[in-house]
Amino acid sequence: MEKVMEIVDSWVASQKDVMDNWAKSQSQAVNAWADATKKMQDTLAGMAPTQDGPAREIFNLYNTWLSSMVNNSTTFADESARLQDSWKANVERQMDMGRDLAGKIVEMMKQGAQNK
């Protein structure tokens, strides 16, 4: 019966690790994308002063659009991270409840075996 709880504990710990790594990797991927996009924008923004007329206007419009997209994506990523944290906390609570339930079942089985 002790082995059952060791297996449950091992499973719960590995699931928590998976969720932690998943949430971190999602956040890192979005942040890396935003940083790369920002660097590209800075490079293109440096080219705008060398252009005249319609080309300069196009660069300015593109930079405005890209800034808006990066800012919206960053806001979305931040809110998604909060949602993931909430979801992860709920799943962890459910796993802890499942672990407690498994412990109680093991305890009942021990008592049943002792009563025989």
VMD Tcl script that draws the C-alpha trace (Angstrom):
set ca {
  {0.00 0.00 0.00}
  {2.91 2.37 0.68}
  {4.02 1.89 -2.92}
  {0.67 3.19 -4.15}
  {1.23 6.52 -2.43}
  {4.81 6.70 -3.74}
  {3.48 6.21 -7.27}
  {0.76 8.84 -6.75}
  {3.30 11.30 -5.28}
  {5.67 10.70 -8.18}
  {2.89 11.20 -10.72}
  {1.67 14.42 -9.09}
  {5.21 15.82 -8.91}
  {5.91 15.03 -12.56}
  {2.60 16.60 -13.66}
  {3.40 19.77 -11.73}
  {6.83 19.91 -13.39}
  {5.24 19.51 -16.82}
  {2.79 22.34 -16.16}
  {5.55 24.62 -14.84}
  {7.75 23.97 -17.87}
  {4.84 24.39 -20.27}
  {3.83 27.76 -18.82}
  {7.44 29.01 -18.75}
  {8.17 27.93 -22.31}
  {5.01 29.64 -23.61}
  {5.96 32.86 -21.86}
  {9.57 32.69 -23.06}
  {8.50 32.05 -26.65}
  {6.17 35.06 -26.74}
  {8.76 37.29 -25.08}
  {11.47 36.16 -27.52}
  {9.14 36.85 -30.45}
  {8.29 40.32 -29.11}
  {11.98 41.14 -28.57}
  {12.94 39.97 -32.07}
  {10.09 41.96 -33.60}
  {11.12 45.04 -31.64}
  {14.72 44.70 -32.88}
  {13.49 44.37 -36.46}
  {11.32 47.44 -35.95}
  {14.26 49.43 -34.58}
  {16.33 48.46 -37.62}
  {13.58 49.52 -40.01}
  {12.97 52.71 -38.05}
  {16.63 53.57 -38.53}
  {16.12 53.31 -42.28}
  {13.14 55.69 -42.39}
  {15.12 58.97 -42.16}
  {17.10 58.01 -45.26}
  {13.90 57.78 -47.29}
  {11.91 60.66 -48.74}
  {8.31 61.07 -49.79}
  {6.04 58.04 -49.98}
  {8.76 55.63 -48.80}
  {9.16 57.54 -45.54}
  {5.39 57.59 -45.06}
  {5.23 53.82 -45.64}
  {8.00 53.25 -43.07}
  {6.17 55.42 -40.55}
  {2.88 53.60 -41.12}
  {4.62 50.23 -40.88}
  {6.34 51.19 -37.63}
  {3.06 52.40 -36.15}
  {1.34 49.17 -37.15}
  {4.19 47.00 -35.86}
  {4.35 48.89 -32.55}
  {0.64 48.38 -32.06}
  {0.92 44.68 -32.90}
  {3.85 44.12 -30.52}
  {2.14 46.01 -27.69}
  {-1.12 44.10 -28.19}
  {0.75 40.79 -28.36}
  {2.66 41.60 -25.19}
  {-0.57 42.49 -23.38}
  {-2.17 39.29 -24.67}
  {0.84 37.25 -23.52}
  {0.72 38.81 -20.05}
  {-2.98 38.08 -19.70}
  {-2.49 34.56 -21.04}
  {0.24 33.98 -18.46}
  {-2.16 35.02 -15.69}
  {-4.81 32.68 -17.07}
  {-2.26 29.85 -17.28}
  {-1.21 30.48 -13.68}
  {-4.83 30.33 -12.55}
  {-5.45 27.16 -14.56}
  {-2.24 25.59 -13.23}
  {-3.21 26.41 -9.63}
  {-6.64 24.82 -10.14}
  {-5.18 21.68 -11.70}
  {-2.63 21.43 -8.87}
  {-5.43 21.70 -6.30}
  {-7.33 18.95 -8.12}
  {-4.21 16.75 -8.16}
  {-3.69 17.39 -4.46}
  {-7.30 16.45 -3.80}
  {-6.81 13.29 -5.88}
  {-3.69 12.49 -3.87}
  {-5.60 12.95 -0.61}
  {-8.40 10.74 -1.92}
  {-5.89 8.05 -2.92}
  {-4.36 8.26 0.56}
  {-7.76 7.79 2.19}
  {-8.54 4.83 -0.07}
  {-5.20 3.23 0.83}
  {-5.94 3.83 4.51}
  {-9.40 2.23 4.17}
  {-7.86 -0.76 2.42}
  {-5.33 -1.14 5.24}
  {-8.11 -1.04 7.83}
  {-10.11 -3.56 5.81}
  {-7.11 -5.90 5.63}
  {-6.56 -5.60 9.40}
  {-10.22 -6.42 10.13}
  {-10.10 -9.70 8.21}
}
mol new
graphics top color blue
foreach p $ca { graphics top sphere $p radius 0.5 }
foreach p [lrange $ca 0 end-1] q [lrange $ca 1 end] { graphics top cylinder $p $q radius 0.2 }
display resetview
